[in-house]
Amino acid sequence: MRKMIVILLALGGLARSSGAQCVPSSLTACVGADDIADLWINGTPLGSFPYVANTSGLPVPCVTVANPSFLNPSGQNLVAILAQNANPTQMWASWEIDITCADGTHAYWNGSSGPDQVLHTAPACTPTPLVYCTPTPPAGGPNPWFDPSFTPAFAWGAAVSVTQIYYGKVPTDPLTGQPLPPWSDNPNGDAPNAGEDLWFRQVLGVLPLTFTPTATATATATPTKTATPSFTPTWSPTPTNSFTPTLTRTPTLTRTPTFTATATFTRTNTGTPTNTYTPTLTRTPTWTFTITNTPTITWTPTITWTPTATPTFPPGDSFWVSRNLFRPGLDPDPLWIRVGVQEPGLYILTVYNSAGEKIRSLRNERNHSPRFDLVGWDGSNDRGDHVASGVYLVHLVTSAGAYNARVLLVR
């Protein structure tokens, strides 16, 4: 088994899914580079992609090609990238290629979709700032280095992802939303001299994989109370009577004559007063108000949509790893491995180190019916010990074939 794993590392493997054939209808390629990169697919040039700083606010350069007839939907395809250095101290490239298939599915390629061969060459000249040298093509043949039939005159090295801090912008993985790591010939991406070159060759297949987004709505209600007062006035007039009598005296004169012998006349006046009372009524009303408040409560619902991605795999086996750079203890999730096994038979999922030694057995069983599996790896071996930093191979064996994806684990 160890010998077979080493051969897979040398020849290349699959990092997404396999099975149904994709008929390409369009291709979009985005490349981040320090300082500039040229891209070829199956010998067809797709242009140059300049450096974009993280702080510039500009997007990663991309190019879209309609009806990419240069793709091979049923066999191998070659991605070739030349990265050039005009200013020290780093030189790297990061790429993401989105192929839209005629049936609406997508095939995704990036730096970890398969083992990458890389050649680091010395400065071809001493350039002035941002003026690039004319690179000397690598030795080999029979066709140019970016052609699928090219065979290097000597063995190229294996590209590794850059773990040092980098300041250029890189593309985003459309499946995970995470930045794709830069690739170089060393984890620091060092290139101390201007005029140095990196040559990448990556052999891949067109492998469709689609995700059907679904959303789950969670509604929470927030009450808003508004009070509408209603006034119902009532009053009880309470009159207060105060009487102020007015006295009017009207004398009545009665004359009664008296006769005496002396013939003396005496007049006696008798007065009888008549009192008349005229009352004055004063009313002082007392007003009593009764205020009735009738509150109106309005509920304003807050709806939170929680999207979930449900993968839909085409017929055939499927294999996809959630990230290429795995940092146990720093990343919030384990390394997720999605597997779709369509045919009954073997289902073996194993993690190996770069020497081909088995580190962790995740699945070892026989599959009796089609199944979709989501497996997590926390960066430990079969004994539960944390493994050291390095390159690890996630290897899948089914009755239909064997597939693998490379992961750089950093602690």
C-alpha positions in Angstrom: 0.0 0.0 0.0 2.9 2.4 0.8 4.3 2.0 -2.7 1.0 2.7 -4.3 0.5 5.9 -2.4 3.9 7.2 -3.5 3.0 6.5 -7.1 -0.2 8.4 -6.7 1.7 11.4 -5.4 3.9 11.4 -8.4 1.3 11.0 -11.1 -1.5 13.3 -9.6 -4.8 12.7 -8.0 -8.4 14.0 -7.7 -9.4 16.7 -5.2 -13.1 17.2 -6.1 -15.3 14.5 -7.6 -15.5 12.1 -10.5 -18.1 10.3 -12.5 -20.4 12.1 -14.9 -18.8 13.7 -17.9 -18.9 17.5 -18.1 -19.5 19.3 -21.4 -17.9 22.7 -20.8 -19.9 25.8 -21.8 -17.7 28.4 -20.2 -14.5 28.8 -18.1 -13.5 31.6 -15.7 -9.9 31.6 -14.4 -8.7 33.9 -11.5 -5.0 34.1 -10.6 -3.3 35.9 -7.8 0.5 36.3 -8.1 3.6 37.9 -6.7 4.7 39.6 -8.9 3.0 38.4 -12.2 1.7 35.1 -13.6 0.9 33.8 -17.1 -1.6 31.0 -17.5 -2.0 28.2 -20.1 -4.6 25.4 -20.2 -3.8 22.5 -22.5 -1.3 24.8 -24.3 -3.9 27.6 -24.9 -2.7 30.9 -23.4 -5.3 32.7 -21.2 -3.3 35.9 -20.5 -1.2 37.6 -17.8 -2.4 38.3 -14.3 -0.6 41.1 -12.4 0.0 41.5 -8.7 -2.8 43.1 -6.6 -2.1 44.1 -3.0 -4.5 43.2 -0.3 -4.9 46.8 0.7 -5.7 48.1 -2.9 -9.4 47.3 -2.8 -9.1 45.8 -6.3 -10.4 42.3 -7.2 -8.1 39.4 -8.2 -7.7 39.5 -12.0 -9.9 37.1 -13.8 -10.6 36.0 -17.4 -13.7 34.3 -18.9 -13.8 32.1 -22.0 -17.0 31.0 -23.7 -17.1 27.5 -25.2 -13.6 26.4 -24.1 -13.0 23.8 -26.8 -9.4 23.3 -25.7 -10.7 21.4 -22.6 -10.7 17.7 -22.5 -14.0 16.6 -20.8 -13.2 12.9 -20.6 -9.4 12.8 -20.1 -6.5 14.7 -18.5 -6.0 18.5 -18.7 -2.9 20.5 -18.1 -2.8 23.8 -16.1 0.5 25.5 -16.6 1.5 28.7 -14.8 4.7 30.9 -15.0 5.2 33.2 -12.0 7.9 35.9 -12.3 9.6 38.0 -9.7 10.5 41.6 -10.3 11.0 42.7 -6.7 12.1 40.6 -3.8 11.2 39.0 -1.5 8.4 36.6 -2.4 7.3 34.7 -5.5 4.2 32.6 -5.7 0.9 32.0 -7.5 -2.6 31.1 -6.5 -5.4 30.1 -8.9 -9.1 29.2 -9.1 -10.7 27.9 -12.3 -14.5 27.5 -12.5 -15.8 25.4 -15.4 -19.5 25.7 -16.1 -20.9 22.5 -17.7 -23.8 22.4 -20.2 -26.1 20.8 -17.6 -25.5 23.6 -15.1 -23.0 21.8 -12.9 -19.6 23.1 -12.2 -16.0 21.8 -12.1 -13.6 23.6 -9.8 -9.8 23.5 -10.0 -7.2 25.2 -7.8 -3.7 24.7 -6.5 -4.7 21.7 -4.3 -6.9 19.9 -6.9 -3.9 17.7 -7.7 -0.1 17.4 -7.1 1.7 20.3 -8.7 5.2 20.0 -10.2 7.3 23.2 -9.9 10.6 24.4 -11.1 12.5 27.3 -9.6 15.0 28.9 -12.0 17.7 31.5 -11.3 17.4 35.2 -12.5 17.4 35.5 -16.2 18.5 39.1 -15.9 18.6 42.0 -13.5 15.4 43.8 -14.1 14.6 47.4 -13.2 11.5 47.7 -10.9 8.4 46.1 -12.4 10.2 45.4 -15.7 10.3 41.6 -16.2 13.0 39.5 -17.8 12.5 37.2 -20.8 12.5 33.8 -19.1 14.5 30.9 -20.4 12.1 27.9 -21.0 12.8 24.7 -19.0 14.6 21.9 -20.8 12.6 19.1 -22.1 10.3 18.3 -25.0 9.1 17.5 -27.6 6.8 20.5 -27.4 6.9 23.7 -25.2 6.8 23.3 -21.4 3.1 24.4 -21.2 2.0 21.6 -23.6 0.4 18.4 -22.3 3.0 16.3 -24.2 6.0 18.0 -22.7 8.4 15.8 -20.7 10.9 17.6 -18.4 14.6 16.8 -19.0 15.0 16.3 -15.3 12.6 15.8 -12.4 10.8 18.9 -11.1 10.0 19.4 -7.4 6.6 19.3 -5.6 4.9 22.7 -5.0 3.9 23.5 -1.4 1.5 26.1 -0.1 2.9 29.3 1.4 2.4 29.5 5.2 4.3 32.7 5.7 2.5 36.1 5.7 1.9 37.3 2.1 0.6 40.7 1.0 -0.9 40.0 -2.4 -4.5 39.2 -3.0 -5.5 35.5 -3.7 -8.7 34.0 -5.2 -11.5 32.6 -3.0 -12.7 28.9 -3.1 -16.3 29.1 -4.3 -17.2 26.0 -2.3 -15.9 27.1 1.1 -15.6 30.9 0.8 -12.1 30.7 2.1 -9.0 32.3 0.5 -7.0 29.8 -1.6 -3.3 29.6 -0.4 -0.5 30.7 -2.6 1.9 28.0 -4.0 5.6 28.2 -4.3 8.6 25.8 -4.0 9.0 26.6 -0.3 6.5 27.4 2.5 7.9 30.9 2.9 7.5 31.7 -0.8 11.1 33.2 -0.7 12.6 34.7 -3.8 15.4 37.0 -2.7 16.5 38.0 -6.2 14.7 39.9 -8.9 14.3 38.0 -12.2 13.6 34.6 -10.7 10.9 32.3 -12.2 8.5 29.6 -11.0 7.1 27.1 -13.5 4.0 25.1 -12.4 2.5 22.1 -14.2 -0.7 20.5 -12.8 -2.5 17.5 -14.5 -6.3 17.4 -13.7 -9.6 16.0 -14.9 -13.0 17.8 -15.5 -15.0 16.8 -12.5 -18.5 18.3 -12.0 -19.8 19.0 -8.5 -22.9 21.1 -7.7 -24.3 22.5 -4.5 -28.0 23.2 -4.0 -28.5 25.9 -1.4 -31.5 25.6 0.9 -32.6 28.1 3.6 -34.3 27.5 7.0 -36.3 30.5 8.3 -36.3 31.1 12.0 -38.9 33.8 13.1 -38.6 35.7 16.4 -41.3 38.3 17.4 -40.4 41.5 19.1 -43.4 43.2 20.7 -43.9 46.9 20.3 -46.4 48.5 22.7 -48.2 51.7 21.7 -50.9 53.2 24.0 -53.9 55.0 22.5 -55.5 57.0 25.4 -59.3 57.4 25.3 -60.8 60.2 27.4 -64.3 59.8 28.9 -65.2 62.9 30.8 -67.7 62.7 33.6 -68.7 65.4 35.9 -70.9 65.9 39.0 -72.0 69.5 39.2 -72.2 70.2 42.9 -73.9 73.6 43.4 -73.1 75.6 46.4 -76.0 77.9 47.3 -75.3 81.1 49.1 -78.2 83.4 50.0 -77.6 87.1 50.4 -80.9 88.6 51.7 -81.8 92.0 50.7 -84.1 93.8 53.2 -86.6 96.2 51.8 -88.8 98.1 54.3 -92.1 99.4 53.0 -93.9 101.3 55.8 -97.8 101.3 55.9 -99.3 104.5 57.4 -102.6 104.1 59.3 -104.3 107.2 60.5 -106.7 106.8 63.6 -108.2 110.2 64.7 -109.0 110.7 68.5 -111.5 113.3 69.7 -111.4 114.7 73.2 -113.7 117.0 75.1 -111.2 119.7 75.0 -111.5 119.5 71.4 -107.9 118.5 71.1 -107.0 116.5 68.0 -104.3 113.9 68.5 -102.8 112.1 65.4 -101.1 108.7 66.0 -99.1 107.2 63.2 -98.6 103.4 63.3 -96.1 101.8 60.8 -96.1 98.1 59.9 -92.9 97.2 57.9 -93.0 94.6 55.1 -89.7 92.6 54.6 -88.9 91.3 51.1 -86.0 88.7 50.7 -84.4 88.3 47.3 -82.0 85.3 47.4 -78.8 85.2 45.3 -77.9 81.7 44.1 -74.2 80.9 43.4 -73.4 77.5 41.7 -69.8 76.3 41.8 -69.6 73.1 39.6 -67.0 70.5 40.3 -65.6 68.6 37.2 -64.3 65.1 37.5 -62.3 63.6 34.5 -61.9 59.8 34.1 -59.1 58.9 31.6 -59.1 55.3 30.2 -56.0 54.1 28.4 -56.5 51.3 25.9 -53.0 50.0 24.9 -52.5 48.6 21.3 -49.7 46.0 21.1 -48.1 45.5 17.6 -45.8 42.4 17.1 -43.0 43.0 14.6 -41.6 39.5 13.6 -37.8 39.3 12.9 -37.1 36.5 10.4 -33.6 35.1 10.3 -32.7 32.9 7.3 -30.1 30.2 8.0 -28.8 29.0 4.6 -27.5 25.4 4.4 -25.7 23.9 1.4 -26.8 20.5 0.3 -24.4 18.8 -2.1 -25.8 17.1 -5.1 -23.4 14.7 -6.7 -23.6 13.4 -10.3 -23.6 9.6 -10.9 -20.3 7.9 -10.0 -18.0 8.3 -7.0 -17.5 11.7 -5.5 -14.6 13.0 -3.3 -14.0 16.5 -1.9 -11.9 17.9 0.9 -13.0 21.2 2.6 -9.6 22.9 2.8 -6.0 22.4 1.6 -4.4 24.2 4.5 -5.4 22.6 7.8 -4.5 24.2 11.2 -5.8 22.0 14.1 -6.6 24.1 17.1 -6.7 27.3 15.1 -9.4 26.4 12.5 -12.9 26.4 14.0 -13.8 23.1 12.3 -12.1 19.8 11.6 -11.0 18.9 8.1 -14.3 17.8 6.4 -14.2 15.1 3.7 -17.3 14.6 1.6 -17.6 11.2 -0.1 -20.3 9.9 -2.4 -20.1 6.2 -3.2 -22.5 5.0 -5.8 -21.7 1.4 -6.4 -21.7 -1.5 -3.8 -18.3 -2.7 -2.7 -15.2 -1.3 -1.1 -15.3 1.9 0.9 -11.9 2.7 2.4 -10.9 6.2 3.5 -7.4 6.6 5.0 -4.9 9.4 5.8 -1.2 8.9 5.0 1.9 11.0 5.6 4.2 12.1 2.8 6.3 8.9 3.3 3.3 6.7 2.5 2.8 5.6 6.1 -0.8 5.1 7.3 -1.7 7.7 9.9 -5.5 7.3 10.4 -8.1 4.9 9.2 -11.4 6.9 8.8 -13.5 4.3 7.0 -12.9 0.6 6.2 -16.0 -1.3 5.2 -18.1 -2.7 2.4 -20.8 -0.5 1.0 -24.1 -2.2 0.1 -26.0 0.7 -1.5 -25.3 4.3 -2.7 -24.5 6.6 0.2 -23.3 10.1 0.9 -20.8 10.5 3.8 -19.4 13.5 5.6 -16.2 12.5 7.6 -14.2 14.8 9.8 -10.5 14.5 10.6 -9.1 16.4 13.7 -5.4 15.9 12.9 -4.8 12.9 15.1 -3.6 9.4 14.3 -5.3 6.1 15.2 -3.9 6.3 18.8 -5.4 9.7 19.3 -2.0 11.5 19.2 -1.7 14.8 17.4 0.4 14.4 14.2 3.2 16.8 13.3 3.1 19.6 10.7 3.6 18.4 7.2 1.9 17.2 4.0 -0.7 14.5 4.3 -2.7 12.5 1.8 -6.4 11.7 2.1 -6.9 8.6 0.1 -10.2 7.0 -1.0 -10.6 3.5 -2.4 -13.9 2.3 -3.8 -14.9 -0.5 -6.2 -14.8 2.2 -9.0 -11.2 3.3 -8.3 -8.8 5.2 -6.0 -8.7 9.0 -5.4 -6.6 11.2 -3.2 -6.3 14.9 -2.1 -3.2 16.5 -0.5 -3.5 18.6 2.6 -0.8 20.7 4.3 -1.2 20.5 8.1 0.3 23.3 10.2 0.5 23.5 14.0 
